[in-house]
Amino acid sequence: MAGRTASDGTCFEVVEGPGPAVVLVHGLGLNRHMWQWQREALAERYMVISYDLFGHGESPPPPETPSLTLFANQLRRLIDELDVPRAAVVGFSLGGMIARRFAMGHGSRLWALAILHSAHKRDQAAHDAIQSRVHQARRDGPSATVEAALERWFSKPFHQANPAVMQQVRGWVMANSKDVYPDIYQVLVDGVDELIAPSPAVRCPALVMTGSEDYGNSVEMTHAIAAEIPGARTVILPGLRHMALAEDPDRFSAELLDFLHHAEQEGTNVG
């Protein structure tokens, strides 16, 4: 589907389903097309909005130094332009951090929040490892880190058996600008601290999900995020890594849809 352009240059798509709005926020180095494995199933029940973050896909570079606040405000402007009073925001990885920042600043605009394969406070070794990858990307561009990323993101059997998927995801990452990508990557490193013990607290229904083998966005991190959100649902997908949404889309989508269905049934601020 061809993208549309918002007033700030954000490239987005809308699939008009029968229910309330669900906004999909992709991860670092990816773009709105990463939701191709979920969009159709979601659109059977919901109005589905997907878009490219600044510096990704068909959106322009960030208009200022990248930060979680910048990206949260990009999301707010988009739903304002689309006249969406409230949405369920579904964020993956960096997108999950943006979704949490959005919840802290614009909580009244949410009817549900899904935080998928996203980071919490890192120990020193994990911090140093991701910071090293930022330095690699700044020195040599996205190509410096993409192959190692694919190994972290997919289980070995799936990686070996699905070269077309690997090539598609590799292409998305490689399309990022060497001049922009490292600065956004740095947000993935630095942004976590401002999300710990969120204030104001998140008060909408929340799902926090990861794969049992997503070591960069671990089971422990997922439980820590959920512990800071009253009533949050925690889901761990056995045997899956970071890109569980592509490796086992049926299982991933089923968990997401079940959460959204219950949030919609229980919520008073939907739509």
C-alpha positions as a printed NumPy array, in Angstrom:
array([[  0.   ,   0.   ,   0.   ],
       [  1.287,   3.449,  -0.899],
       [  1.897,   5.8  ,   1.963],
       [  0.234,   9.135,   2.618],
       [  2.077,  12.184,   3.934],
       [  1.241,  14.142,   7.08 ],
       [  1.946,  17.866,   7.471],
       [  5.326,  17.222,   9.121],
       [  6.349,  14.821,   6.344],
       [  5.538,  11.61 ,   8.224],
       [  4.679,   8.806,   5.819],
       [  1.74 ,   6.726,   7.041],
       [ -0.917,   4.228,   6.016],
       [ -4.443,   3.676,   7.309],
       [ -6.434,   0.47 ,   6.883],
       [-10.053,   1.156,   7.753],
       [-11.3  ,  -1.686,   9.915],
       [-14.557,  -1.733,  11.886],
       [-13.229,  -0.964,  15.354],
       [-11.286,   1.725,  17.225],
       [ -7.837,   2.914,  16.199],
       [ -4.668,   0.893,  16.72 ],
       [ -1.369,   2.645,  15.938],
       [  1.7  ,   0.541,  15.154],
       [  5.152,   1.952,  15.982],
       [  8.098,   0.11 ,  14.427],
       [ 11.594,  -0.496,  15.758],
       [ 15.011,   0.998,  15.098],
       [ 16.223,   0.67 ,  11.526],
       [ 12.937,  -0.797,  10.312],
       [  9.821,   0.881,   8.885],
       [  6.035,   0.592,   8.748],
       [  6.267,  -2.473,   6.489],
       [  7.529,  -4.6  ,   9.388],
       [  3.877,  -4.878,  10.421],
       [  2.962,  -6.717,   7.218],
       [  2.589,  -9.951,   9.178],
       [  0.004,  -8.409,  11.564],
       [ -1.808,  -5.717,   9.582],
       [ -4.422,  -7.886,   7.905],
       [ -5.436,  -9.711,  11.081],
       [ -5.643,  -6.456,  13.02 ],
       [ -7.661,  -4.739,  10.296],
       [-10.411,  -7.35 ,  10.595],
       [-11.273,  -5.729,  13.925],
       [ -9.608,  -2.312,  14.049],
       [ -8.686,   0.844,  12.186],
       [ -4.947,   0.229,  11.738],
       [ -2.492,   3.109,  11.431],
       [  1.163,   2.427,  10.655],
       [  3.825,   5.005,   9.903],
       [  7.545,   5.597,   9.447],
       [  9.424,   7.228,  12.298],
       [ 11.519,  10.25 ,  11.39 ],
       [ 14.73 ,   9.045,   9.755],
       [ 13.166,   5.763,   8.614],
       [ 11.365,   4.507,   5.53 ],
       [  9.753,   7.335,   3.594],
       [  9.616,   9.874,   6.433],
       [ 12.091,  12.772,   6.507],
       [ 15.104,  12.991,   8.832],
       [ 14.422,  14.122,  12.406],
       [ 13.858,  17.894,  12.503],
       [ 15.901,  18.137,  15.715],
       [ 18.19 ,  15.971,  17.819],
       [ 16.428,  12.591,  18.095],
       [ 14.79 ,  11.799,  21.437],
       [ 11.879,   9.813,  22.781],
       [  9.975,  13.066,  23.226],
       [ 10.499,  13.992,  19.577],
       [  9.118,  10.638,  18.454],
       [  6.231,  10.713,  20.947],
       [  5.254,  14.139,  19.625],
       [  5.426,  12.826,  16.047],
       [  2.88 ,  10.183,  17.05 ],
       [  0.628,  12.727,  18.776],
       [  0.588,  15.008,  15.741],
       [ -0.289,  12.101,  13.486],
       [ -3.333,  11.021,  15.47 ],
       [ -4.361,  14.676,  15.8  ],
       [ -4.323,  15.057,  12.013],
       [ -6.315,  11.849,  11.635],
       [ -8.882,  13.057,  14.203],
       [ -8.284,  10.028,  16.407],
       [ -9.188,  11.007,  19.981],
       [ -7.844,   7.786,  21.536],
       [ -5.841,   4.88 ,  20.206],
       [ -4.245,   1.661,  21.257],
       [ -0.535,   2.212,  20.698],
       [  1.483,  -0.902,  19.859],
       [  5.23 ,  -0.319,  19.985],
       [  8.018,  -2.709,  19.04 ],
       [ 11.543,  -2.36 ,  20.497],
       [ 12.407,   1.349,  20.102],
       [  8.73 ,   1.736,  19.253],
       [  7.888,   0.255,  22.652],
       [ 10.026,   2.931,  24.28 ],
       [  8.281,   5.617,  22.236],
       [  4.91 ,   4.169,  23.235],
       [  5.862,   4.404,  26.92 ],
       [  7.053,   7.974,  26.484],
       [  3.756,   8.748,  24.724],
       [  1.826,   7.166,  27.598],
       [  3.673,   9.349,  30.101],
       [  2.995,  12.556,  28.167],
       [ -0.371,  11.863,  26.55 ],
       [ -1.99 ,   9.146,  28.632],
       [ -5.509,  10.459,  28.022],
       [ -5.094,   9.605,  24.33 ],
       [ -4.704,   5.865,  25.008],
       [ -7.264,   3.097,  25.32 ],
       [ -4.544,   0.433,  25.428],
       [ -0.768,   0.109,  25.316],
       [  1.291,  -2.817,  23.986],
       [  5.037,  -2.832,  24.676],
       [  6.652,  -5.517,  22.548],
       [ 10.261,  -6.761,  22.728],
       [ 11.359,  -3.539,  24.392],
       [ 14.168,  -2.696,  26.795],
       [ 14.246,  -1.756,  30.46 ],
       [ 17.263,  -0.85 ,  32.577],
       [ 20.416,  -2.609,  31.308],
       [ 23.33 ,  -3.851,  33.348],
       [ 26.746,  -2.413,  32.522],
       [ 27.733,  -5.227,  30.16 ],
       [ 24.519,  -4.888,  28.133],
       [ 24.874,  -1.107,  28.066],
       [ 28.45 ,  -1.338,  26.841],
       [ 27.509,  -3.857,  24.145],
       [ 24.766,  -1.713,  22.652],
       [ 26.873,   1.435,  22.929],
       [ 29.616,  -0.362,  21.001],
       [ 27.145,  -1.103,  18.216],
       [ 26.23 ,   2.572,  18.032],
       [ 29.918,   3.425,  17.597],
       [ 30.198,   0.795,  14.853],
       [ 27.193,   2.245,  13.043],
       [ 28.558,   5.778,  13.351],
       [ 31.863,   4.676,  11.913],
       [ 30.682,   2.34 ,   9.151],
       [ 26.922,   2.761,   8.732],
       [ 24.102,   0.241,   9.186],
       [ 26.036,  -2.439,   7.298],
       [ 28.411,  -2.718,  10.264],
       [ 25.753,  -4.18 ,  12.558],
       [ 23.048,  -5.716,  10.378],
       [ 24.346,  -9.299,  10.09 ],
       [ 24.849,  -9.648,  13.835],
       [ 21.401,  -8.149,  14.315],
       [ 19.79 , -10.772,  12.104],
       [ 21.426, -13.483,  14.207],
       [ 20.07 , -11.911,  17.4  ],
       [ 16.623, -11.288,  15.932],
       [ 15.826, -14.731,  14.504],
       [ 16.32 , -18.279,  15.718],
       [ 19.052, -20.139,  13.855],
       [ 16.693, -22.616,  12.098],
       [ 14.403, -19.844,  10.876],
       [ 17.351, -17.693,   9.803],
       [ 18.756, -20.531,   7.69 ],
       [ 15.411, -21.593,   6.204],
       [ 14.092, -18.152,   5.243],
       [ 16.637, -16.237,   3.151],
       [ 13.921, -14.073,   1.568],
       [ 12.813, -12.768,   4.956],
       [ 16.444, -12.146,   5.926],
       [ 16.989, -10.196,   2.727],
       [ 13.878,  -8.107,   3.241],
       [ 14.78 ,  -7.166,   6.814],
       [ 18.427,  -6.619,   5.831],
       [ 17.257,  -4.273,   3.082],
       [ 15.165,  -2.244,   5.486],
       [ 18.112,  -1.721,   7.824],
       [ 20.607,  -1.029,   5.044],
       [ 18.338,   1.683,   3.618],
       [ 18.952,   3.884,   6.65 ],
       [ 21.197,   6.909,   6.312],
       [ 24.646,   6.65 ,   7.868],
       [ 24.283,  10.293,   8.904],
       [ 20.986,   9.799,  10.766],
       [ 20.844,   6.19 ,  11.921],
       [ 23.513,   6.37 ,  14.683],
       [ 21.841,   9.353,  16.357],
       [ 18.545,   7.469,  16.524],
       [ 20.384,   4.341,  17.69 ],
       [ 21.728,   6.437,  20.574],
       [ 18.128,   7.048,  21.699],
       [ 17.81 ,   3.286,  22.139],
       [ 20.776,   3.465,  24.518],
       [ 19.975,   6.628,  26.462],
       [ 16.183,   6.671,  26.447],
       [ 15.597,   3.776,  28.829],
       [ 16.458,   5.725,  31.972],
       [ 13.652,   8.244,  31.499],
       [ 11.09 ,   5.426,  31.297],
       [ 11.907,   3.73 ,  34.605],
       [  9.22 ,   4.252,  37.268],
       [  7.048,   6.202,  34.796],
       [  5.569,   9.437,  36.061],
       [  2.735,  10.007,  35.641],
       [  1.915,   6.332,  35.969],
       [  0.44 ,   4.428,  33.036],
       [ -3.249,   3.843,  33.779],
       [ -4.576,   2.107,  30.664],
       [ -4.658,  -1.652,  29.946],
       [ -1.147,  -2.766,  29.016],
       [  0.524,  -5.777,  27.442],
       [  4.265,  -6.376,  27.833],
       [  5.555,  -9.173,  25.615],
       [  8.878, -10.607,  24.484],
       [ 10.418, -13.868,  23.301],
       [ 12.115, -16.248,  25.691],
       [ 15.286, -15.957,  23.578],
       [ 15.192, -12.193,  22.98 ],
       [ 18.22 , -11.594,  25.141],
       [ 18.526,  -7.861,  24.406],
       [ 14.92 ,  -7.268,  25.451],
       [ 14.789, -10.029,  27.96 ],
       [ 12.205, -11.848,  30.011],
       [ 13.569, -10.063,  33.093],
       [ 13.18 ,  -6.671,  31.422],
       [  9.641,  -7.528,  30.372],
       [  8.659,  -8.427,  33.925],
       [ 10.33 ,  -5.231,  35.182],
       [  8.38 ,  -3.067,  32.735],
       [  5.103,  -4.791,  33.636],
       [  5.779,  -4.405,  37.361],
       [  5.691,  -0.619,  36.913],
       [  2.294,  -0.609,  35.167],
       [ -0.683,  -1.516,  37.363],
       [ -2.526,  -4.547,  36.029],
       [ -0.211,  -5.107,  33.052],
       [ -0.372,  -8.46 ,  31.267],
       [  2.966, -10.212,  30.678],
       [  3.431, -12.695,  27.828],
       [  6.614, -14.641,  27.061],
       [  6.738, -16.375,  23.668],
       [  8.704, -19.621,  24.07 ],
       [ 11.584, -20.264,  21.698],
       [ 11.334, -16.935,  19.87 ],
       [ 13.765, -14.061,  19.545],
       [ 13.407, -10.381,  18.712],
       [ 11.51 , -10.643,  15.432],
       [  8.884, -13.042,  16.745],
       [  6.245, -11.129,  14.782],
       [  7.855, -12.395,  11.548],
       [  9.044, -15.799,  12.737],
       [  5.706, -16.895,  14.223],
       [  3.15 , -14.279,  13.164],
       [  0.123, -16.408,  14.044],
       [  1.159, -16.848,  17.668],
       [  2.322, -13.254,  17.97 ],
       [ -0.873, -11.839,  16.456],
       [ -3.104, -14.098,  18.54 ],
       [ -1.611, -12.761,  21.774],
       [ -1.871,  -9.168,  20.595],
       [ -5.461,  -9.54 ,  19.378],
       [ -6.554, -11.282,  22.565],
       [ -5.119,  -8.439,  24.63 ],
       [ -6.739,  -5.754,  22.472],
       [-10.093,  -7.543,  22.562],
       [-10.092,  -7.666,  26.361],
       [ -8.881,  -4.08 ,  26.652],
       [-11.646,  -2.954,  24.308],
       [-14.279,  -4.863,  26.289],
       [-13.082,  -3.53 ,  29.617],
       [-12.25 ,   0.019,  28.629],
       [-14.369,   3.133,  29.018],
       [-12.132,   5.383,  26.918],
       [-12.134,   3.491,  23.623],
       [-12.487,   5.448,  20.383]])
